[in-house]
Amino acid sequence: MKIGDLINVPKLNALGIVVRVWVFDELLHAHDTHMLEYDADDLWEHWQKNGPLCDVLTSKTGEINKVWAGDVVV
């Protein structure tokens, strides 16, 4: 996925536009900044299976939601 892609997000039952595609290091930094406990190896495994994480502006609510690329239909 890339910025500007129109996607279907089944879990939200909405269409959305990708406004940001996270880089793995940014996700680690965000977890550290917010002092969240995590296992980097588990997060990397999840990223490999479902990644990357994207910020999506949804049509249903007009809000930005975090969505794993593996959970959408392009």
PQR file with spaces between the fields and no chain letter, atoms N, CA, C, O and H, PARSE charges and radii, in Angstrom:
ATOM       1  N    MET     1       0.845   -1.179    0.000 -0.4000 1.5000
ATOM       2  CA   MET     1       0.000    0.000    0.000 -0.0000 2.0000
ATOM       3  C    MET     1       0.884    1.234    0.000  0.5500 1.7000
ATOM       4  O    MET     1       2.020    1.222    0.474 -0.5500 1.4000
ATOM       5  N    LYS     2       0.316    2.302   -0.552 -0.4000 1.5000
ATOM       6  CA   LYS     2       1.040    3.560   -0.550 -0.0000 2.0000
ATOM       7  C    LYS     2       0.076    4.702   -0.269  0.5500 1.7000
ATOM       8  O    LYS     2      -1.140    4.543   -0.382 -0.5500 1.4000
ATOM       9  H    LYS     2      -0.607    2.312   -0.937  0.4000 1.0000
ATOM      10  N    ILE     3       0.615    5.833    0.093 -0.4000 1.5000
ATOM      11  CA   ILE     3      -0.197    7.011    0.400 -0.0000 2.0000
ATOM      12  C    ILE     3      -1.075    7.346   -0.802  0.5500 1.7000
ATOM      13  O    ILE     3      -0.610    7.376   -1.941 -0.5500 1.4000
ATOM      14  H    ILE     3       1.602    5.963    0.185  0.4000 1.0000
ATOM      15  N    GLY     4      -2.347    7.596   -0.526 -0.4000 1.5000
ATOM      16  CA   GLY     4      -3.298    7.945   -1.580 -0.0000 2.0000
ATOM      17  C    GLY     4      -4.131    6.778   -2.075  0.5500 1.7000
ATOM      18  O    GLY     4      -5.107    6.981   -2.798 -0.5500 1.4000
ATOM      19  H    GLY     4      -2.725    7.571    0.400  0.4000 1.0000
ATOM      20  N    ASP     5      -3.763    5.553   -1.699 -0.4000 1.5000
ATOM      21  CA   ASP     5      -4.548    4.386   -2.119 -0.0000 2.0000
ATOM      22  C    ASP     5      -5.923    4.415   -1.461  0.5500 1.7000
ATOM      23  O    ASP     5      -6.051    4.709   -0.273 -0.5500 1.4000
ATOM      24  H    ASP     5      -2.970    5.388   -1.112  0.4000 1.0000
ATOM      25  N    LEU     6      -6.942    4.106   -2.246 -0.4000 1.5000
ATOM      26  CA   LEU     6      -8.302    3.939   -1.739 -0.0000 2.0000
ATOM      27  C    LEU     6      -8.454    2.463   -1.387  0.5500 1.7000
ATOM      28  O    LEU     6      -8.221    1.589   -2.222 -0.5500 1.4000
ATOM      29  H    LEU     6      -6.838    3.867   -3.211  0.4000 1.0000
ATOM      30  N    ILE     7      -8.846    2.194   -0.144 -0.4000 1.5000
ATOM      31  CA   ILE     7      -8.918    0.809    0.316 -0.0000 2.0000
ATOM      32  C    ILE     7     -10.256    0.533    1.004  0.5500 1.7000
ATOM      33  O    ILE     7     -10.945    1.449    1.453 -0.5500 1.4000
ATOM      34  H    ILE     7      -9.035    2.904    0.535  0.4000 1.0000
ATOM      35  N    ASN     8     -10.595   -0.733    1.072 -0.4000 1.5000
ATOM      36  CA   ASN     8     -11.762   -1.188    1.812 -0.0000 2.0000
ATOM      37  C    ASN     8     -11.243   -1.789    3.124  0.5500 1.7000
ATOM      38  O    ASN     8     -10.378   -2.664    3.115 -0.5500 1.4000
ATOM      39  H    ASN     8     -10.035   -1.476    0.707  0.4000 1.0000
ATOM      40  N    VAL     9     -11.783   -1.307    4.252 -0.4000 1.5000
ATOM      41  CA   VAL     9     -11.374   -1.798    5.561 -0.0000 2.0000
ATOM      42  C    VAL     9     -12.543   -2.593    6.142  0.5500 1.7000
ATOM      43  O    VAL     9     -13.417   -2.019    6.792 -0.5500 1.4000
ATOM      44  H    VAL     9     -12.486   -0.595    4.259  0.4000 1.0000
ATOM      45  N    PRO    10     -12.568   -3.912    5.915 -0.5600 1.5000
ATOM      46  CA   PRO    10     -13.706   -4.730    6.361  0.2800 2.0000
ATOM      47  C    PRO    10     -13.974   -4.635    7.863  0.5500 1.7000
ATOM      48  O    PRO    10     -15.135   -4.629    8.272 -0.5500 1.4000
ATOM      49  N    LYS    11     -12.927   -4.561    8.700 -0.4000 1.5000
ATOM      50  CA   LYS    11     -13.134   -4.507   10.149 -0.0000 2.0000
ATOM      51  C    LYS    11     -13.872   -3.240   10.574  0.5500 1.7000
ATOM      52  O    LYS    11     -14.561   -3.232   11.595 -0.5500 1.4000
ATOM      53  H    LYS    11     -11.983   -4.566    8.368  0.4000 1.0000
ATOM      54  N    LEU    12     -13.729   -2.167    9.792 -0.4000 1.5000
ATOM      55  CA   LEU    12     -14.416   -0.916   10.102 -0.0000 2.0000
ATOM      56  C    LEU    12     -15.668   -0.737    9.250  0.5500 1.7000
ATOM      57  O    LEU    12     -16.430    0.211    9.441 -0.5500 1.4000
ATOM      58  H    LEU    12     -13.169   -2.173    8.963  0.4000 1.0000
ATOM      59  N    ASN    13     -15.873   -1.661    8.305 -0.4000 1.5000
ATOM      60  CA   ASN    13     -16.999   -1.575    7.388 -0.0000 2.0000
ATOM      61  C    ASN    13     -17.023   -0.209    6.702  0.5500 1.7000
ATOM      62  O    ASN    13     -18.053    0.464    6.667 -0.5500 1.4000
ATOM      63  H    ASN    13     -15.254   -2.431    8.150  0.4000 1.0000
ATOM      64  N    ALA    14     -15.863    0.191    6.155 -0.4000 1.5000
ATOM      65  CA   ALA    14     -15.738    1.515    5.561 -0.0000 2.0000
ATOM      66  C    ALA    14     -14.663    1.532    4.478  0.5500 1.7000
ATOM      67  O    ALA    14     -13.778    0.678    4.439 -0.5500 1.4000
ATOM      68  H    ALA    14     -15.026   -0.356    6.183  0.4000 1.0000
ATOM      69  N    LEU    15     -14.767    2.528    3.603 -0.4000 1.5000
ATOM      70  CA   LEU    15     -13.701    2.827    2.656 -0.0000 2.0000
ATOM      71  C    LEU    15     -12.768    3.816    3.316  0.5500 1.7000
ATOM      72  O    LEU    15     -13.161    4.535    4.234 -0.5500 1.4000
ATOM      73  H    LEU    15     -15.486    3.222    3.635  0.4000 1.0000
ATOM      74  N    GLY    16     -11.531    3.854    2.849 -0.4000 1.5000
ATOM      75  CA   GLY    16     -10.588    4.803    3.419 -0.0000 2.0000
ATOM      76  C    GLY    16      -9.478    5.137    2.455  0.5500 1.7000
ATOM      77  O    GLY    16      -9.267    4.447    1.457 -0.5500 1.4000
ATOM      78  H    GLY    16     -11.211    3.270    2.103  0.4000 1.0000
ATOM      79  N    ILE    17      -8.771    6.207    2.769 -0.4000 1.5000
ATOM      80  CA   ILE    17      -7.615    6.636    1.990 -0.0000 2.0000
ATOM      81  C    ILE    17      -6.397    6.541    2.896  0.5500 1.7000
ATOM      82  O    ILE    17      -6.412    7.037    4.023 -0.5500 1.4000
ATOM      83  H    ILE    17      -8.943    6.767    3.579  0.4000 1.0000
ATOM      84  N    VAL    18      -5.348    5.907    2.404 -0.4000 1.5000
ATOM      85  CA   VAL    18      -4.109    5.777    3.161 -0.0000 2.0000
ATOM      86  C    VAL    18      -3.439    7.152    3.216  0.5500 1.7000
ATOM      87  O    VAL    18      -3.162    7.760    2.181 -0.5500 1.4000
ATOM      88  H    VAL    18      -5.335    5.504    1.488  0.4000 1.0000
ATOM      89  N    VAL    19      -3.180    7.635    4.443 -0.4000 1.5000
ATOM      90  CA   VAL    19      -2.533    8.935    4.599 -0.0000 2.0000
ATOM      91  C    VAL    19      -1.109    8.809    5.152  0.5500 1.7000
ATOM      92  O    VAL    19      -0.335    9.765    5.109 -0.5500 1.4000
ATOM      93  H    VAL    19      -3.405    7.142    5.283  0.4000 1.0000
ATOM      94  N    ARG    20      -0.771    7.632    5.667 -0.4000 1.5000
ATOM      95  CA   ARG    20       0.589    7.398    6.163 -0.0000 2.0000
ATOM      96  C    ARG    20       0.858    5.905    6.193  0.5500 1.7000
ATOM      97  O    ARG    20      -0.002    5.115    6.584 -0.5500 1.4000
ATOM      98  H    ARG    20      -1.399    6.855    5.701  0.4000 1.0000
ATOM      99  N    VAL    21       2.050    5.529    5.780 -0.4000 1.5000
ATOM     100  CA   VAL    21       2.511    4.148    5.897 -0.0000 2.0000
ATOM     101  C    VAL    21       3.705    4.177    6.858  0.5500 1.7000
ATOM     102  O    VAL    21       4.723    4.812    6.585 -0.5500 1.4000
ATOM     103  H    VAL    21       2.748    6.170    5.463  0.4000 1.0000
ATOM     104  N    TRP    22       3.559    3.484    7.973 -0.4000 1.5000
ATOM     105  CA   TRP    22       4.588    3.484    9.000 -0.0000 2.0000
ATOM     106  C    TRP    22       5.796    2.665    8.571  0.5500 1.7000
ATOM     107  O    TRP    22       5.664    1.660    7.872 -0.5500 1.4000
ATOM     108  H    TRP    22       2.731    2.968    8.195  0.4000 1.0000
ATOM     109  N    VAL    23       6.963    3.103    8.993 -0.4000 1.5000
ATOM     110  CA   VAL    23       8.204    2.338    8.881 -0.0000 2.0000
ATOM     111  C    VAL    23       8.365    1.629   10.225  0.5500 1.7000
ATOM     112  O    VAL    23       7.995    2.185   11.259 -0.5500 1.4000
ATOM     113  H    VAL    23       7.070    3.920    9.560  0.4000 1.0000
ATOM     114  N    PHE    24       8.904    0.427   10.228 -0.4000 1.5000
ATOM     115  CA   PHE    24       8.990   -0.359   11.456 -0.0000 2.0000
ATOM     116  C    PHE    24       9.691    0.405   12.579  0.5500 1.7000
ATOM     117  O    PHE    24       9.237    0.372   13.723 -0.5500 1.4000
ATOM     118  H    PHE    24       9.205   -0.025    9.388  0.4000 1.0000
ATOM     119  N    ASP    25      10.785    1.088   12.265 -0.4000 1.5000
ATOM     120  CA   ASP    25      11.515    1.843   13.292 -0.0000 2.0000
ATOM     121  C    ASP    25      10.651    2.943   13.911  0.5500 1.7000
ATOM     122  O    ASP    25      10.784    3.239   15.098 -0.5500 1.4000
ATOM     123  H    ASP    25      11.153    1.115   11.336  0.4000 1.0000
ATOM     124  N    GLU    26       9.770    3.547   13.117 -0.4000 1.5000
ATOM     125  CA   GLU    26       8.859    4.571   13.655 -0.0000 2.0000
ATOM     126  C    GLU    26       7.890    3.952   14.656  0.5500 1.7000
ATOM     127  O    GLU    26       7.563    4.563   15.674 -0.5500 1.4000
ATOM     128  H    GLU    26       9.662    3.307   12.152  0.4000 1.0000
ATOM     129  N    LEU    27       7.436    2.750   14.365 -0.4000 1.5000
ATOM     130  CA   LEU    27       6.523    2.067   15.269 -0.0000 2.0000
ATOM     131  C    LEU    27       7.217    1.743   16.598  0.5500 1.7000
ATOM     132  O    LEU    27       6.632    1.914   17.667 -0.5500 1.4000
ATOM     133  H    LEU    27       7.701    2.254   13.538  0.4000 1.0000
ATOM     134  N    LEU    28       8.456    1.279   16.522 -0.4000 1.5000
ATOM     135  CA   LEU    28       9.215    1.015   17.746 -0.0000 2.0000
ATOM     136  C    LEU    28       9.399    2.302   18.552  0.5500 1.7000
ATOM     137  O    LEU    28       9.219    2.308   19.770 -0.5500 1.4000
ATOM     138  H    LEU    28       8.931    1.141   15.653  0.4000 1.0000
ATOM     139  N    HIS    29       9.754    3.379   17.874 -0.4000 1.5000
ATOM     140  CA   HIS    29       9.950    4.661   18.549 -0.0000 2.0000
ATOM     141  C    HIS    29       8.653    5.140   19.205  0.5500 1.7000
ATOM     142  O    HIS    29       8.683    5.659   20.320 -0.5500 1.4000
ATOM     143  H    HIS    29       9.900    3.373   16.884  0.4000 1.0000
ATOM     144  N    ALA    30       7.520    4.973   18.528 -0.4000 1.5000
ATOM     145  CA   ALA    30       6.223    5.378   19.088 -0.0000 2.0000
ATOM     146  C    ALA    30       5.910    4.586   20.354  0.5500 1.7000
ATOM     147  O    ALA    30       5.420    5.145   21.335 -0.5500 1.4000
ATOM     148  H    ALA    30       7.495    4.551   17.622  0.4000 1.0000
ATOM     149  N    HIS    31       6.192    3.290   20.332 -0.4000 1.5000
ATOM     150  CA   HIS    31       5.977    2.467   21.530 -0.0000 2.0000
ATOM     151  C    HIS    31       6.860    2.949   22.677  0.5500 1.7000
ATOM     152  O    HIS    31       6.410    3.036   23.820 -0.5500 1.4000
ATOM     153  H    HIS    31       6.590    2.836   19.535  0.4000 1.0000
ATOM     154  N    ASP    32       8.122    3.262   22.368 -0.4000 1.5000
ATOM     155  CA   ASP    32       9.039    3.749   23.400 -0.0000 2.0000
ATOM     156  C    ASP    32       8.589    5.102   23.938  0.5500 1.7000
ATOM     157  O    ASP    32       8.609    5.324   25.149 -0.5500 1.4000
ATOM     158  H    ASP    32       8.487    3.192   21.440  0.4000 1.0000
ATOM     159  N    THR    33       8.184    6.005   23.054 -0.4000 1.5000
ATOM     160  CA   THR    33       7.758    7.351   23.444 -0.0000 2.0000
ATOM     161  C    THR    33       6.564    7.304   24.384  0.5500 1.7000
ATOM     162  O    THR    33       6.483    8.083   25.334 -0.5500 1.4000
ATOM     163  H    THR    33       8.168    5.825   22.070  0.4000 1.0000
ATOM     164  N    HIS    34       5.647    6.399   24.121 -0.4000 1.5000
ATOM     165  CA   HIS    34       4.438    6.283   24.938 -0.0000 2.0000
ATOM     166  C    HIS    34       4.613    5.314   26.104  0.5500 1.7000
ATOM     167  O    HIS    34       3.661    4.987   26.813 -0.5500 1.4000
ATOM     168  H    HIS    34       5.713    5.767   23.349  0.4000 1.0000
ATOM     169  N    MET    35       5.871    4.859   26.284 -0.4000 1.5000
ATOM     170  CA   MET    35       6.237    3.953   27.377 -0.0000 2.0000
ATOM     171  C    MET    35       5.365    2.702   27.408  0.5500 1.7000
ATOM     172  O    MET    35       4.937    2.260   28.474 -0.5500 1.4000
ATOM     173  H    MET    35       6.644    5.124   25.708  0.4000 1.0000
ATOM     174  N    LEU    36       5.106    2.138   26.233 -0.4000 1.5000
ATOM     175  CA   LEU    36       4.330    0.906   26.138 -0.0000 2.0000
ATOM     176  C    LEU    36       5.271   -0.290   26.244  0.5500 1.7000
ATOM     177  O    LEU    36       6.367   -0.287   25.683 -0.5500 1.4000
ATOM     178  H    LEU    36       5.454    2.498   25.367  0.4000 1.0000
ATOM     179  N    GLU    37       4.829   -1.302   26.967 -0.4000 1.5000
ATOM     180  CA   GLU    37       5.618   -2.525   27.062 -0.0000 2.0000
ATOM     181  C    GLU    37       5.371   -3.354   25.802  0.5500 1.7000
ATOM     182  O    GLU    37       4.228   -3.541   25.384 -0.5500 1.4000
ATOM     183  H    GLU    37       3.939   -1.305   27.423  0.4000 1.0000
ATOM     184  N    TYR    38       6.441   -3.840   25.213 -0.4000 1.5000
ATOM     185  CA   TYR    38       6.317   -4.674   24.018 -0.0000 2.0000
ATOM     186  C    TYR    38       7.569   -5.514   23.876  0.5500 1.7000
ATOM     187  O    TYR    38       8.610   -5.213   24.460 -0.5500 1.4000
ATOM     188  H    TYR    38       7.369   -3.688   25.553  0.4000 1.0000
ATOM     189  N    ASP    39       7.453   -6.554   23.102 -0.4000 1.5000
ATOM     190  CA   ASP    39       8.592   -7.385   22.748 -0.0000 2.0000
ATOM     191  C    ASP    39       8.890   -7.100   21.281  0.5500 1.7000
ATOM     192  O    ASP    39       8.058   -7.368   20.414 -0.5500 1.4000
ATOM     193  H    ASP    39       6.608   -6.799   22.628  0.4000 1.0000
ATOM     194  N    ALA    40      10.065   -6.560   20.999 -0.4000 1.5000
ATOM     195  CA   ALA    40      10.412   -6.171   19.631 -0.0000 2.0000
ATOM     196  C    ALA    40      10.333   -7.353   18.675  0.5500 1.7000
ATOM     197  O    ALA    40       9.930   -7.186   17.523 -0.5500 1.4000
ATOM     198  H    ALA    40      10.741   -6.343   21.703  0.4000 1.0000
ATOM     199  N    ASP    41      10.710   -8.546   19.133 -0.4000 1.5000
ATOM     200  CA   ASP    41      10.642   -9.730   18.263 -0.0000 2.0000
ATOM     201  C    ASP    41       9.198  -10.085   17.920  0.5500 1.7000
ATOM     202  O    ASP    41       8.895  -10.432   16.779 -0.5500 1.4000
ATOM     203  H    ASP    41      11.037   -8.681   20.068  0.4000 1.0000
ATOM     204  N    ASP    42       8.303   -9.999   18.916 -0.4000 1.5000
ATOM     205  CA   ASP    42       6.882  -10.274   18.657 -0.0000 2.0000
ATOM     206  C    ASP    42       6.296   -9.241   17.705  0.5500 1.7000
ATOM     207  O    ASP    42       5.526   -9.582   16.807 -0.5500 1.4000
ATOM     208  H    ASP    42       8.549   -9.718   19.843  0.4000 1.0000
ATOM     209  N    LEU    43       6.662   -7.975   17.904 -0.4000 1.5000
ATOM     210  CA   LEU    43       6.165   -6.916   17.030 -0.0000 2.0000
ATOM     211  C    LEU    43       6.671   -7.115   15.605  0.5500 1.7000
ATOM     212  O    LEU    43       5.929   -6.914   14.644 -0.5500 1.4000
ATOM     213  H    LEU    43       7.288   -7.698   18.634  0.4000 1.0000
ATOM     214  N    TRP    44       7.936   -7.513   15.472 -0.4000 1.5000
ATOM     215  CA   TRP    44       8.503   -7.770   14.149 -0.0000 2.0000
ATOM     216  C    TRP    44       7.785   -8.941   13.473  0.5500 1.7000
ATOM     217  O    TRP    44       7.496   -8.879   12.278 -0.5500 1.4000
ATOM     218  H    TRP    44       8.539   -7.677   16.252  0.4000 1.0000
ATOM     219  N    GLU    45       7.497   -9.998   14.221 -0.4000 1.5000
ATOM     220  CA   GLU    45       6.749  -11.138   13.669 -0.0000 2.0000
ATOM     221  C    GLU    45       5.377  -10.698   13.159  0.5500 1.7000
ATOM     222  O    GLU    45       4.952  -11.069   12.065 -0.5500 1.4000
ATOM     223  H    GLU    45       7.732  -10.048   15.192  0.4000 1.0000
ATOM     224  N    HIS    46       4.694   -9.892   13.987 -0.4000 1.5000
ATOM     225  CA   HIS    46       3.378   -9.390   13.594 -0.0000 2.0000
ATOM     226  C    HIS    46       3.500   -8.527   12.333  0.5500 1.7000
ATOM     227  O    HIS    46       2.663   -8.618   11.434 -0.5500 1.4000
ATOM     228  H    HIS    46       5.039   -9.590   14.876  0.4000 1.0000
ATOM     229  N    TRP    47       4.524   -7.706   12.270 -0.4000 1.5000
ATOM     230  CA   TRP    47       4.765   -6.846   11.103 -0.0000 2.0000
ATOM     231  C    TRP    47       4.976   -7.705    9.858  0.5500 1.7000
ATOM     232  O    TRP    47       4.423   -7.412    8.798 -0.5500 1.4000
ATOM     233  H    TRP    47       5.203   -7.632   13.000  0.4000 1.0000
ATOM     234  N    GLN    48       5.770   -8.758    9.985 -0.4000 1.5000
ATOM     235  CA   GLN    48       6.036   -9.632    8.845 -0.0000 2.0000
ATOM     236  C    GLN    48       4.768  -10.326    8.357  0.5500 1.7000
ATOM     237  O    GLN    48       4.587  -10.539    7.158 -0.5500 1.4000
ATOM     238  H    GLN    48       6.219   -8.996   10.846  0.4000 1.0000
ATOM     239  N    LYS    49       3.897  -10.673    9.295 -0.4000 1.5000
ATOM     240  CA   LYS    49       2.660  -11.373    8.943 -0.0000 2.0000
ATOM     241  C    LYS    49       1.588  -10.418    8.419  0.5500 1.7000
ATOM     242  O    LYS    49       0.891  -10.751    7.461 -0.5500 1.4000
ATOM     243  H    LYS    49       4.044  -10.500   10.269  0.4000 1.0000
ATOM     244  N    ASN    50       1.442   -9.229    9.032 -0.4000 1.5000
ATOM     245  CA   ASN    50       0.328   -8.324    8.733 -0.0000 2.0000
ATOM     246  C    ASN    50       0.728   -6.950    8.228  0.5500 1.7000
ATOM     247  O    ASN    50      -0.130   -6.183    7.794 -0.5500 1.4000
ATOM     248  H    ASN    50       2.009   -8.959    9.810  0.4000 1.0000
ATOM     249  N    GLY    51       1.998   -6.626    8.275 -0.4000 1.5000
ATOM     250  CA   GLY    51       2.472   -5.255    8.069 -0.0000 2.0000
ATOM     251  C    GLY    51       2.338   -4.753    6.672  0.5500 1.7000
ATOM     252  O    GLY    51       1.959   -5.501    5.771 -0.5500 1.4000
ATOM     253  H    GLY    51       2.695   -7.249    8.627  0.4000 1.0000
ATOM     254  N    PRO    52       2.638   -3.519    6.478 -0.5600 1.5000
ATOM     255  CA   PRO    52       2.961   -2.515    7.483  0.2800 2.0000
ATOM     256  C    PRO    52       1.701   -1.915    8.106  0.5500 1.7000
ATOM     257  O    PRO    52       0.579   -2.188    7.679 -0.5500 1.4000
ATOM     258  N    LEU    53       1.923   -1.100    9.116 -0.4000 1.5000
ATOM     259  CA   LEU    53       0.831   -0.382    9.762 -0.0000 2.0000
ATOM     260  C    LEU    53       0.581    0.902    8.974  0.5500 1.7000
ATOM     261  O    LEU    53       1.525    1.571    8.556 -0.5500 1.4000
ATOM     262  H    LEU    53       2.834   -0.878    9.463  0.4000 1.0000
ATOM     263  N    CYS    54      -0.684    1.242    8.775 -0.4000 1.5000
ATOM     264  CA   CYS    54      -1.037    2.436    8.010 -0.0000 2.0000
ATOM     265  C    CYS    54      -2.039    3.293    8.776  0.5500 1.7000
ATOM     266  O    CYS    54      -2.856    2.780    9.540 -0.5500 1.4000
ATOM     267  H    CYS    54      -1.451    0.698    9.115  0.4000 1.0000
ATOM     268  N    ASP    55      -1.965    4.602    8.560 -0.4000 1.5000
ATOM     269  CA   ASP    55      -2.999    5.509    9.043 -0.0000 2.0000
ATOM     270  C    ASP    55      -3.962    5.697    7.874  0.5500 1.7000
ATOM     271  O    ASP    55      -3.556    6.027    6.759 -0.5500 1.4000
ATOM     272  H    ASP    55      -1.301    5.019    7.939  0.4000 1.0000
ATOM     273  N    VAL    56      -5.254    5.479    8.155 -0.4000 1.5000
ATOM     274  CA   VAL    56      -6.265    5.518    7.103 -0.0000 2.0000
ATOM     275  C    VAL    56      -7.378    6.478    7.509  0.5500 1.7000
ATOM     276  O    VAL    56      -7.945    6.359    8.595 -0.5500 1.4000
ATOM     277  H    VAL    56      -5.584    5.210    9.060  0.4000 1.0000
ATOM     278  N    LEU    57      -7.685    7.423    6.639 -0.4000 1.5000
ATOM     279  CA   LEU    57      -8.812    8.336    6.832 -0.0000 2.0000
ATOM     280  C    LEU    57     -10.047    7.618    6.304  0.5500 1.7000
ATOM     281  O    LEU    57     -10.141    7.338    5.109 -0.5500 1.4000
ATOM     282  H    LEU    57      -7.224    7.520    5.756  0.4000 1.0000
ATOM     283  N    THR    58     -11.001    7.317    7.196 -0.4000 1.5000
ATOM     284  CA   THR    58     -12.164    6.526    6.795 -0.0000 2.0000
ATOM     285  C    THR    58     -13.350    7.394    6.418  0.5500 1.7000
ATOM     286  O    THR    58     -13.547    8.487    6.948 -0.5500 1.4000
ATOM     287  H    THR    58     -10.924    7.545    8.167  0.4000 1.0000
ATOM     288  N    SER    59     -14.134    6.871    5.487 -0.4000 1.5000
ATOM     289  CA   SER    59     -15.316    7.582    5.002 -0.0000 2.0000
ATOM     290  C    SER    59     -16.453    7.547    6.012  0.5500 1.7000
ATOM     291  O    SER    59     -17.282    8.455    6.052 -0.5500 1.4000
ATOM     292  H    SER    59     -13.974    5.982    5.057  0.4000 1.0000
ATOM     293  N    LYS    60     -16.491    6.511    6.816 -0.4000 1.5000
ATOM     294  CA   LYS    60     -17.606    6.320    7.739 -0.0000 2.0000
ATOM     295  C    LYS    60     -17.613    7.348    8.863  0.5500 1.7000
ATOM     296  O    LYS    60     -18.658    7.908    9.192 -0.5500 1.4000
ATOM     297  H    LYS    60     -15.817    5.773    6.783  0.4000 1.0000
ATOM     298  N    THR    61     -16.432    7.596    9.457 -0.4000 1.5000
ATOM     299  CA   THR    61     -16.363    8.502   10.610 -0.0000 2.0000
ATOM     300  C    THR    61     -15.584    9.777   10.323  0.5500 1.7000
ATOM     301  O    THR    61     -15.690   10.748   11.071 -0.5500 1.4000
ATOM     302  H    THR    61     -15.582    7.140    9.190  0.4000 1.0000
ATOM     303  N    GLY    62     -14.812    9.786    9.259 -0.4000 1.5000
ATOM     304  CA   GLY    62     -13.971   10.939    8.973 -0.0000 2.0000
ATOM     305  C    GLY    62     -12.769   11.012    9.902  0.5500 1.7000
ATOM     306  O    GLY    62     -12.114   12.051    9.986 -0.5500 1.4000
ATOM     307  H    GLY    62     -14.726    8.997    8.651  0.4000 1.0000
ATOM     308  N    GLU    63     -12.475    9.932   10.591 -0.4000 1.5000
ATOM     309  CA   GLU    63     -11.359    9.891   11.520 -0.0000 2.0000
ATOM     310  C    GLU    63     -10.212    9.071   10.925  0.5500 1.7000
ATOM     311  O    GLU    63     -10.400    8.271   10.009 -0.5500 1.4000
ATOM     312  H    GLU    63     -13.007    9.088   10.522  0.4000 1.0000
ATOM     313  N    ILE    64      -9.022    9.298   11.477 -0.4000 1.5000
ATOM     314  CA   ILE    64      -7.865    8.517   11.067 -0.0000 2.0000
ATOM     315  C    ILE    64      -7.752    7.317   11.998  0.5500 1.7000
ATOM     316  O    ILE    64      -7.741    7.457   13.221 -0.5500 1.4000
ATOM     317  H    ILE    64      -8.869    9.948   12.221  0.4000 1.0000
ATOM     318  N    ASN    65      -7.668    6.135   11.395 -0.4000 1.5000
ATOM     319  CA   ASN    65      -7.559    4.880   12.135 -0.0000 2.0000
ATOM     320  C    ASN    65      -6.258    4.190   11.751  0.5500 1.7000
ATOM     321  O    ASN    65      -5.789    4.315   10.620 -0.5500 1.4000
ATOM     322  H    ASN    65      -7.677    6.021   10.401  0.4000 1.0000
ATOM     323  N    LYS    66      -5.686    3.470   12.691 -0.4000 1.5000
ATOM     324  CA   LYS    66      -4.512    2.654   12.412 -0.0000 2.0000
ATOM     325  C    LYS    66      -5.006    1.286   11.944  0.5500 1.7000
ATOM     326  O    LYS    66      -5.828    0.646   12.600 -0.5500 1.4000
ATOM     327  H    LYS    66      -6.067    3.369   13.610  0.4000 1.0000
ATOM     328  N    VAL    67      -4.488    0.857   10.799 -0.4000 1.5000
ATOM     329  CA   VAL    67      -4.941   -0.382   10.182 -0.0000 2.0000
ATOM     330  C    VAL    67      -3.716   -1.140    9.676  0.5500 1.7000
ATOM     331  O    VAL    67      -2.833   -0.557    9.046 -0.5500 1.4000
ATOM     332  H    VAL    67      -3.821    1.377   10.266  0.4000 1.0000
ATOM     333  N    TRP    68      -3.670   -2.429    9.953 -0.4000 1.5000
ATOM     334  CA   TRP    68      -2.600   -3.263    9.400 -0.0000 2.0000
ATOM     335  C    TRP    68      -2.923   -3.561    7.943  0.5500 1.7000
ATOM     336  O    TRP    68      -4.074   -3.835    7.603 -0.5500 1.4000
ATOM     337  H    TRP    68      -4.387   -2.902   10.465  0.4000 1.0000
ATOM     338  N    ALA    69      -1.923   -3.509    7.092 -0.4000 1.5000
ATOM     339  CA   ALA    69      -2.114   -3.737    5.661 -0.0000 2.0000
ATOM     340  C    ALA    69      -2.760   -5.084    5.369  0.5500 1.7000
ATOM     341  O    ALA    69      -3.496   -5.214    4.391 -0.5500 1.4000
ATOM     342  H    ALA    69      -0.988   -3.287    7.369  0.4000 1.0000
ATOM     343  N    GLY    70      -2.498   -6.078    6.193 -0.4000 1.5000
ATOM     344  CA   GLY    70      -3.086   -7.398    6.003 -0.0000 2.0000
ATOM     345  C    GLY    70      -4.577   -7.462    6.256  0.5500 1.7000
ATOM     346  O    GLY    70      -5.218   -8.465    5.942 -0.5500 1.4000
ATOM     347  H    GLY    70      -1.900   -5.972    6.987  0.4000 1.0000
ATOM     348  N    ASP    71      -5.142   -6.390    6.827 -0.4000 1.5000
ATOM     349  CA   ASP    71      -6.559   -6.370    7.164 -0.0000 2.0000
ATOM     350  C    ASP    71      -7.420   -5.609    6.162  0.5500 1.7000
ATOM     351  O    ASP    71      -8.586   -5.327    6.438 -0.5500 1.4000
ATOM     352  H    ASP    71      -4.621   -5.575    7.082  0.4000 1.0000
ATOM     353  N    VAL    72      -6.855   -5.274    4.997 -0.4000 1.5000
ATOM     354  CA   VAL    72      -7.605   -4.438    4.045 -0.0000 2.0000
ATOM     355  C    VAL    72      -7.723   -5.116    2.686  0.5500 1.7000
ATOM     356  O    VAL    72      -7.046   -6.102    2.396 -0.5500 1.4000
ATOM     357  H    VAL    72      -5.908   -5.503    4.773  0.4000 1.0000
ATOM     358  N    VAL    73      -8.595   -4.561    1.874 -0.4000 1.5000
ATOM     359  CA   VAL    73      -8.772   -4.981    0.497 -0.0000 2.0000
ATOM     360  C    VAL    73      -8.499   -3.765   -0.367  0.5500 1.7000
ATOM     361  O    VAL    73      -9.176   -2.744   -0.248 -0.5500 1.4000
ATOM     362  H    VAL    73      -9.145   -3.760    2.110  0.4000 1.0000
ATOM     363  N    VAL    74      -7.493   -3.879   -1.246 -0.4000 1.5000
ATOM     364  CA   VAL    74      -7.135   -2.742   -2.107 -0.0000 2.0000
ATOM     365  C    VAL    74      -7.995   -2.765   -3.347  0.5500 1.7000
ATOM     366  O    VAL    74      -7.859   -1.896   -4.208 -0.5500 1.4000
ATOM     367  H    VAL    74      -6.942   -4.708   -1.342  0.4000 1.0000
